[in-house]
Amino acid sequence: MPDPRAITYQQLLDTDTHAVPEVLRIDSPIGSAPDRIPVERYTSRAFFELEVEKLWKRVWQMACREEDLPEVGDQLVYDIAGLSFLLVRTAPDEIKAYWNACLHRGRMLRDERGHAGELRCPFHGWCWHLDGRLKEIPAGWDFPHVDWEANALPSVKVETWGGFVFLNPDPDAAPLADHLGELPSHFTRWPLEDRYKVAHVAKVLRCNWKVAQEAFMEAYHVVGTHPQLLCSMGDSNSQNDVFETFSRSMTPNGTPSPHLRERPSEQAMADNVLDADYEAPSTVVVPEGSTARATLAARRRDTLRGALGDGADALCDAEVMDSFYYTLFPNLHPWGAYNRIVYRFRPLGDDHRQSIMEVMFLEPLPDGPRPPAAPIHWLGPDDDWVEAPELGMLARVFNQDNFNLPRQQRGLETTARSHVQVAHYNESRLRHFHDLLGRWIDRP
């Protein structure tokens, strides 16, 4: 039977049936990956503690964007699962990361981002150079036992890809390139290092970080959660692919959902896309003999021409219309083409029942100096996504998603079943993620 990864994208776009194609019904492209996931992975404190020790202390993880630290002396705090790291621009071409703790009595060196020419503890004033060398001990005569060289700040590994800054607390970790695998080759046409951050919104959610993340790894939920999108989204025509450490879905837009009993007109599909984008319906007229997809694709290429010049004409309809959403294990979700979106999901502090969902928009760099990165805009668990107007129409969509998430967490806490069940193909990326997670947890 053919490997689902060999199915062409066009074949999926051309699918015009309410049934999933027979070739997609096999046991997913990941073989033995689980189709039943233990509930305790979302509810157990003990499992969360295993994640801290086996995952977050050992895995490459995105900490920030390079443009978040544009000047030497810029400093940023990255927190994950009760751990805290201090990222510092130490030179024009160097970023370092330290465990965010003073070597005197353990106080965090910084509570939030800032800028300084040194790293000074607010408690007793112990101070380090930006490169981690111990610089000053107030009343140093009282510490004859302190070895200054041995009290350089402990650092963690830092590498970059696509404008993202990754860190790994494991001193024995393999290079970032090994973790990325083939992923950079997927972004050759859409270099993320040539973007800058125009929006960054973080919202606290009352659910485990995996509950939140998995809601954005499949299109299977669209028919139940986002029915307003079905007129112009081929949700069940999505192609799902898995690779060594990352996965990808490609969902076609400007084409109707197979769940619809009747095919909408081309104009109705175009109006549906425009409405989702906060534009007035019928502001774009689909010419006789054309399609909503081709008409809107041409319009979006025109929009991108200001940033990409003639390069916009080289983009195919899929690149300007469709959703290419990746997940790099464990928690980074960069979108391909020019959709702008990047997600990151992480635990909220040491609480396994709360998490942080972050949404970033990356725009192509304009001519001239690099614009400053947008500051982070925090939303609490009871805040509405529309309180972040920089997200545009996505705020409404996120409200629909987030309505489910705390209720899913409560359901997982109360279910009589020991496992949840996931689809072989439509949720194959969840299966892949949990297969990888299980391997990390089982590592010695």
N, C-alpha and C positions, 0 to 999 in steps of 0.2 A: 504493500500500500504506500502511496507517495507520502513523503514527509511534508507536513503542513507548511514548513518553512519554504518549500519549493513553489508553493502556490504564488502566482504573480499577483501583484497589487491590482492590476487591471481586471483579472478574473474575479476578484472580490467585488470590485466596483460594478461589474457587469451582472452580479448575482441579482436575479429578479424573482425571488421565491420567498415564501414565508417559512420554508424549511431550511435548516442549516445544511450546506452542501455535504454530501456523504463523506467526502475526503476529510472533513473537519471533525468527524465523529470518532476518530481514533483516540487512543489513550494519551492524547496531548503530545507535543513535541519533547516532553521532558521525561518520558518513560516512567520511572519508578517514583517520581515526585508524589507527595501525598495528595489524595483527594478528600481526606478527612483530617481536619486540623484540631488538635486538642484545645478545648476551651481554656484550659489553664494557662495557655500562652498569652491570653488577654487578661486574665483575672488573678493569677497567682503572684503573690509577693516573692515567693521563692524563685519563680522563673525570671522575674524582673531582676533579681539580684544576680542570677546567672548571666543575664544579658549584660549587666554592668561589667562583670569580671571577664566573660568570654568574648563579648562583642565590643562594647564601647571602649574598653581599655586596650583593644588589639586591632581594630579595623580602621582603614582609611575613611575619613569622613570630612565632608565639606564644612569648613568653619566660617568662611566669609568670602567676599569678592575682593580681588586685588584693589579695586578702586575704593573699597572701604578704608584702606590705609594708604592714602596717596602720598603723604609726606613723611620723611624721617622723623621719628618720635611719635607718630600716630599709634594709638593703642586701642585694642578692642577685646572685650571679654566674651569668650565662647563657653557656654555651660551645656553640659549634657549629662543627664541621669545622675545628678548629685556631684558630678565632677566639674571642675572649672579650669579653664586655660586662658592665658593672657597672650594675645598675638600682638607683635610689635614690628613696625617697620624700622629696621635697624640700619638700613642703607637704601639708596635708591633702587637697587636691584635685589634686596634681600628682606625677607620676612621671617621672623623667628617666633616660636611659641614656647611658653614656659608653663609649668604647673603654677596655677595662680595662688601661691601661698608663700608668705614670708618664712625664711629659714630661721627666724628668731623664735617667735611664739605662734606662728601659723596663721596669722591674720591674712585674709585675701589682700593681695597687693593693690588690686583695683576692683571696684564694684561695677563700673560702667566704662564706656569708651571715653577717650580723652587724648590729650597731647602733652608730652613732656620730654625733656632731654635726658631723663633718668627714670629709674623705677624705684620709688621711695614708698615704704610702708607707712600708712597713716597712723599706725599705733605708736611705735617707738622710734620711727625715723630711720630704720636700717635702709640702706640705699644701694642699688646696683646700677651699673652702666647698662645702656640699652642692649649691649651684646651679652649681658648676663654676668659679667665680672663684678665681684663685690667691690663697692666704691667707698662706703662709709659706714662705720658703726658708732653712733653717739656713745660717748664715754667708753671708747674702745679699750682703755686701760683695764676695764672690768671684765674683759673677755680674752684673757691671755691664752685660753684653751682653744680659741677658734682659729682654724686653718683657713686663711682667706681664699686660697686657690680651691680648696675642697668645698667652699661655700659659694661657689658660682651657682646661679639659678639652674636647677635641672630643666632641661629643655626636652621637647618632643619633636619627632620628625615632621618636617613641613615640605610639601611640594605643591606645584600648581599645574592646573590644566584648564584650558578654556576660560581663563580669567578667574577661575575659582581657586581658593586657597584651601588645601586639604591638610589635615594633621593626623598623625597616628601616634598614640602614646606608647606603643610597643617598640622598644629599642631594637628588637630583632625582626621588625616587619620588613617584608620584601618591598621593593620600590613601588611607587604609585602606579607606574606603567603596567606592572603585573596585575594590579587590581583592575585597572581600566580595561585591559584586554583590547578588543576590537573597537571599543566605543569611540575613540577619537576619529577613526576612519569614517564613522557614520556622520560626523559633523564637518567633514572637509568642505562641503559646499556652504555650510552655515557656521563659520568660525565664531564661537562664543567669546573668544578673547577680544574680538572686534566689536563688542557690545558694551553698554554701560547701564547701570541700574537706575531706572526712572521711577520705580515704585517698589516698596518693600513693606508689606503688611503682615503682622504676626498676630494670631488669635489663639487664646487659651481655649481648649476644648475639654469637656468632661468625658474623656474616654482614653483608653490606652493608645499609645502612638501608632500601633499597628492597625487598630480599628480605623483610625483617621486615614492613614496612608493607603490602606487597601481600597477605600472608597474612590480613590483616584487612579486606580490601576486597571480598570476595566470599564467597558461601556455597557455591560449587562444590566446595570441599574438604571439606565436612561429611561427605559419604557415605564418604570415604576416611579422614578423620582423626578425626572425632567420631561414629562410628556409634551411640554410645549415645544421641544426641540425635534420631535419625531418627523415633522413635515419636511425637514431639510437635513437630517442626519442619518446616515446609514449605520446605525448603532450595531446591529447584529451582522453587518457586513464587515466589521472590523477584522483586520488581520493582527494576530498576536504572535510574537516571536520571542524566543528566549535564547540567551547566549550564556557565556560562562558566568559572569558576575553582573549582568544587566539584562533587561528585557525591554520590549517595545510593543506598543499597540499603534495601529494606524487606522483611524476612523474617518471615513469619507464624509464630506459635507457638500451641500448643494445637490444632494440626492436623497430620496425618501427612505425612511425606515421600512424594512421588510415587515414590521408589525402592522403597518397600515393596510386596511382592506382595499382602499382605492388609491391610485397614484395621484398626487396633487398635480396641478398644472405647474409649468415652469415658472410662471409669474408668482404663483402662491409660494413656491419654494424660495424664490428670491426675496419676496416680502417677509418670509419667516426668518431668513438670515438677517435681513436689515433690522427687523424688530428686535431680534436678540442682541444686535449691536447698538441698540438705542437710536436707531435711525427710523425715520418715517417710512412706512411701507409705500411701495410704488414710486419711490424717488429714483429707482432704477427700473427701466422698462426692458424686459427681455425681448429682443427683436424676434420677429417671425422666423421660425426655422432654427433658432438658436436655443440654448439651454440656460437655466439659471446658473449652473456651475461655470460654464464658459464665460457668461456675461460678467459674473461677479469676480471671476479670476482675472479677467482683463482689467477690471476696475481696481483690484488690489495691486496688480503690477504697477498701474499708474501711481498709486499711493506710495509704493516702495521706491519709485524711481528717484524721488528726492534724496533718499539715503543711499541707494545702490547704483544710481545712474543707469547706464545701459545694461548693467548686470541684472536688473529686474526683468529684462526681456528673456533672459536665459532660464528663468524659473518656470517650471511646468505648472499646470493647473493644480496638481496635487500639493505642490510646495506652498502655494499661496492660499489654498482652500482647506486643506485637510488637517487633522490633528495627529501629529506624530509625538507620542508621549512615551518617554523613556523612564526607567527606574534603574539607577546605579545602586547596587546594594551597599549599605543598607537603607538609605533614606533620602537620596537626592533624586529629584525628578526634573531633569531638563527637557524642554520640548524642542523638537527639531523644527527646521525651516524657519519661518519668521513669525511664529505665533507669539513670541515674547515670553511665555510663561516658564517659570521655574518654581517648583515646590520643594520644601524641606519639611520633614516631620520629625519631631524628637520628643522624648519624655519631658514633662514639666518637673524640673528638679528631681527629687527622690520619690515622686508620687507615680506609682504605676497605673493609676486610674485617671490621670490627667495628662494632657499633651499640648504641644505647640504646633500649630499649622502655620507655615510661612509661605507667602506668595510674593514672588519677585517678578517684575517686568524688565526685560533687557531689550534695549533699542540699539540699532546700529549706530556706531560712532559717527558724529558729524565731522565735517572739516574743521580744522582748528584745534584748540586745546581740548583735552578730555573734560567733559562736564562733570561736576561733582556727583557722587552717588547719592541717591535719595536716602534720607534717614529712615530708620524703622518706625513704623506706626503701629503701636500696640492696641489691641482690642481685648477686653476681658471676656470671660465666658458668657456673660449676659448681654454683651454688646452685639449690635446687628452689623453684618458685613457692609451694609450700605452706609455705615458711618465712616467707611473708607472710600470716598468717591473716586479716588485714583484708580480703583479697580474697574470702574465702568460697569458694563452689563454683567460681568462675572460675579459681582456682589450678590445679585439675585440668585444666580445658580448656586453659589456657595451656601446661601441660606437654606436652599432645598436640601443640599447634601448634609449640612450640619444639623438640620432638624432631626435627621436619622441617628446621628452618631452617639449622643448620650443615651438615647433609647436603645441602641444596639448594645452599648456597654451594660446597661441595666438588664437587658435580656440575657446577655452572656452570664451575668452574675446569678441569674435566677433559673437558667435552663436546667431541665432534668437530664439533658444529654451531656455526654462527656466530650463530644466532638461536634464541630460544624462541618457541613458538606459543601464542597465547591465543585463547579462544573469542570469537565475535562478540558474544554477548549476556551470558552469565554472567560474563564477565571484561571487559565493556565499560568498567568503571570503570578497570581497569588500562590499557586502550587510551587512554582519555581522559587519564589521568595522564601517560603517556609522550608523548602528543601535546603536552601543555602543557610538559613538561620539554624536549622537543626545540625548542619555540619559544623558550624561555628560553635554551637553549644557543646557538641560532642568532642571538640578538640581537647587534647590534654593540656 
